Amino acid sequence: TPSRSAATLLPRLRPRPRSLFAEAALRPPVAPLAPVAATPTAHEMKRSLDLSGSTSASGSSSAPGMNPLTGRPYSQRYFQILEMRKKLPVWEQREQFFEMMSKNQTMVLVGETGSGKTTQIPSMCLELGLNRNKRMVACTQPRRVAAMSVSKRVSEELDVDLGEEVGYTIRFEDVTGPKTVLKYMTDGMLLREAMADPKLERYSAVILDE
């Protein structure tokens, strides 16, 4: 009968009470707070490392043209080297690397020799703020000479003094300090540190180069 059909449909038409979880599910998704997005905005492109070791937009913790690692103005040589860095193949994959780092704990990077993996990837890790809470980024090198030369080059690229924010550790020589946030080392030195600290809690990222 018509009355019976209406009675049958009424419970279906009645709005159900929504829980907090249901309300949250109906809301439009909120943009993630991760420092990397699939389509980076101009604000995110200007992201840099602040003095406390976290990521922020340029100008929020240091004035434009100021080195967030040292608090000093960038030198003219920094901008000259920066133009050279932008021509490296790794630089073209910069945003893709940021996106992959925000989604994974372990990555395998493959690139031709001279593409900039050894020098640029550790610097990008710093830009992501992986040195927060006084933790460092480690990058191993198969030879002592490589650890020394690469750390010197990266310190010039970041416009810092070797042995301060960027340093290296090899057998019988430790060129690091309390401000060091990026450390190059030989494989043997990393193994020696792992014997005393199996979890390598001093580091937020470990890069095994070659």
C-alpha positions as CSV (number, residue, x, y, z in Angstrom):
1,T,0.0,0.0,0.0
2,P,1.2,3.6,-0.4
3,S,1.3,4.2,3.3
4,R,3.4,1.1,3.8
5,S,5.8,2.1,1.0
6,A,6.3,5.6,2.6
7,A,6.9,4.0,6.0
8,T,9.5,1.7,4.4
9,L,11.3,4.6,2.7
10,L,11.3,7.0,5.6
11,P,14.1,5.4,7.6
12,R,16.3,5.5,4.5
13,L,15.6,9.2,4.0
14,R,16.3,10.1,7.6
15,P,19.7,11.8,8.0
16,R,22.0,9.7,10.2
17,P,23.9,11.4,13.0
18,R,27.5,12.1,12.0
19,S,30.4,11.3,14.2
20,L,33.6,13.5,14.3
21,F,35.3,11.0,12.0
22,A,32.5,11.2,9.5
23,E,32.6,15.0,9.6
24,A,36.4,14.9,9.0
25,A,36.0,12.5,6.1
26,L,33.5,14.8,4.4
27,R,35.8,17.8,4.6
28,P,38.1,18.6,1.7
29,P,41.6,17.3,2.2
30,V,44.0,19.6,3.9
31,A,47.3,20.2,2.2
32,P,50.1,18.2,3.9
33,L,52.6,20.0,6.1
34,A,55.5,18.1,4.5
35,P,58.2,20.4,3.0
36,V,57.7,18.8,-0.4
37,A,54.6,18.7,-2.6
38,A,54.1,17.1,-5.9
39,T,53.6,20.6,-7.4
40,P,55.8,23.0,-5.3
41,T,54.7,26.5,-4.8
42,A,56.9,29.6,-5.0
43,H,56.9,29.6,-1.2
44,E,58.2,26.1,-1.0
45,M,60.8,26.7,-3.7
46,K,62.3,29.3,-1.4
47,R,62.5,26.9,1.5
48,S,65.8,26.8,3.3
49,L,67.4,25.6,6.5
50,D,67.0,28.0,9.5
51,L,69.5,28.5,12.3
52,S,67.8,26.0,14.6
53,G,68.0,23.2,12.1
54,S,64.5,23.2,10.8
55,T,63.1,24.1,7.4
56,S,61.4,27.4,6.8
57,A,60.9,29.9,4.0
58,S,63.6,32.3,3.2
59,G,63.3,35.5,5.0
60,S,61.3,34.1,8.0
61,S,64.4,33.3,10.1
62,S,67.1,35.1,8.1
63,A,67.1,38.0,5.7
64,P,67.4,37.5,2.0
65,G,71.0,37.0,1.0
66,M,71.9,35.6,4.4
67,N,73.3,32.2,4.9
68,P,71.0,30.3,7.3
69,L,73.8,28.0,8.4
70,T,76.1,30.7,9.5
71,G,73.9,33.8,9.8
72,R,76.3,35.7,7.7
73,P,75.7,37.2,4.2
74,Y,76.5,35.0,1.2
75,S,79.7,35.8,-0.5
76,Q,79.9,36.6,-4.2
77,R,81.6,33.2,-4.8
78,Y,78.6,31.4,-3.4
79,F,76.4,32.8,-6.2
80,Q,79.0,31.9,-8.8
81,I,79.1,28.3,-7.6
82,L,75.3,28.2,-7.4
83,E,75.0,28.9,-11.1
84,M,77.3,26.0,-11.7
85,R,75.3,23.7,-9.4
86,K,72.1,24.5,-11.3
87,K,73.6,23.0,-14.4
88,L,74.2,19.6,-12.8
89,P,71.8,16.7,-13.9
90,V,70.9,16.1,-10.2
91,W,69.6,19.6,-9.9
92,E,67.0,18.9,-12.5
93,Q,65.6,16.1,-10.3
94,R,65.6,18.3,-7.2
95,E,61.9,18.4,-6.5
96,Q,61.5,14.7,-7.4
97,F,64.1,13.9,-4.8
98,F,62.3,16.0,-2.2
99,E,59.1,14.2,-2.9
100,M,60.7,10.8,-2.7
101,M,62.4,11.7,0.6
102,S,59.1,12.7,2.1
103,K,57.5,9.3,1.3
104,N,60.4,6.8,1.9
105,Q,62.9,6.0,4.5
106,T,65.3,4.1,2.2
107,M,66.2,5.2,-1.4
108,V,68.5,3.9,-4.0
109,L,69.8,6.6,-6.4
110,V,71.5,5.8,-9.7
111,G,73.2,8.4,-11.8
112,E,76.1,8.8,-14.2
113,T,79.5,9.8,-12.8
114,G,79.7,13.6,-12.5
115,S,76.0,14.1,-12.2
116,G,76.4,15.7,-8.8
117,K,75.2,12.9,-6.5
118,T,78.0,13.1,-4.0
119,T,77.9,16.9,-3.5
120,Q,74.2,17.8,-4.1
121,I,72.3,15.0,-2.4
122,P,73.7,15.6,1.1
123,S,73.1,19.4,0.7
124,M,69.5,18.6,-0.3
125,C,69.1,16.6,2.9
126,L,70.1,19.6,4.9
127,E,67.6,21.7,3.0
128,L,64.9,19.2,4.1
129,G,65.9,19.9,7.7
130,L,67.2,16.5,8.4
131,N,69.8,18.0,10.8
132,R,67.2,19.2,13.3
133,N,67.5,18.3,17.0
134,K,71.3,18.5,16.6
135,R,71.6,15.4,14.4
136,M,73.8,15.2,11.4
137,V,73.8,13.9,7.9
138,A,76.6,11.4,7.1
139,C,77.9,10.6,3.7
140,T,80.5,7.8,3.3
141,Q,83.3,7.7,0.7
142,P,85.4,4.7,-0.3
143,R,88.7,6.6,0.0
144,R,90.2,9.0,2.4
145,V,91.2,11.5,-0.3
146,A,87.6,11.5,-1.7
147,A,86.2,12.3,1.8
148,M,88.6,15.2,2.2
149,S,88.2,16.7,-1.3
150,V,84.4,16.4,-1.5
151,S,83.9,17.9,2.0
152,K,86.0,20.9,0.9
153,R,84.0,21.3,-2.2
154,V,80.6,21.1,-0.4
155,S,81.8,23.6,2.2
156,E,82.5,26.1,-0.6
157,E,79.1,25.4,-2.2
158,L,77.3,26.1,1.1
159,D,79.6,29.1,1.8
160,V,80.8,27.7,5.2
161,D,84.2,27.0,6.7
162,L,85.5,23.5,6.4
163,G,85.5,21.9,9.9
164,E,82.6,23.9,11.1
165,E,79.2,23.2,9.5
166,V,80.7,20.8,7.0
167,G,83.6,18.5,7.9
168,Y,85.1,15.0,7.4
169,T,86.4,12.2,9.5
170,I,89.1,9.8,8.3
171,R,91.5,7.6,10.1
172,F,93.7,9.6,12.5
173,E,92.0,12.9,11.4
174,D,88.7,14.4,12.6
175,V,87.9,17.7,11.0
176,T,84.5,18.4,12.5
177,G,83.2,20.6,15.3
178,P,80.1,21.2,17.5
179,K,78.4,23.1,14.6
180,T,78.9,20.3,12.1
181,V,75.7,19.2,10.4
182,L,77.1,17.4,7.4
183,K,80.0,14.9,7.8
184,Y,81.8,13.0,5.1
185,M,83.7,9.9,6.3
186,T,85.2,6.7,5.1
187,D,83.2,3.4,5.3
188,G,85.6,2.2,8.0
189,M,84.9,5.2,10.2
190,L,81.2,4.7,10.0
191,L,81.6,1.1,11.0
192,R,83.7,2.1,13.9
193,E,81.0,4.5,15.1
194,A,78.4,1.8,14.6
195,M,80.3,-0.4,17.1
196,A,79.8,2.1,19.8
197,D,76.4,3.3,18.6
198,P,74.6,0.5,16.7
199,K,71.6,2.7,16.0
200,L,73.7,5.6,14.8
201,E,71.5,8.0,16.8
202,R,73.8,10.9,16.0
203,Y,72.6,10.9,12.4
204,S,69.2,11.5,10.9
205,A,70.3,10.3,7.4
206,V,73.2,8.1,6.3
207,I,74.2,8.2,2.6
208,L,76.3,5.3,1.4
209,D,78.1,6.7,-1.6
210,E,79.4,4.1,-4.1
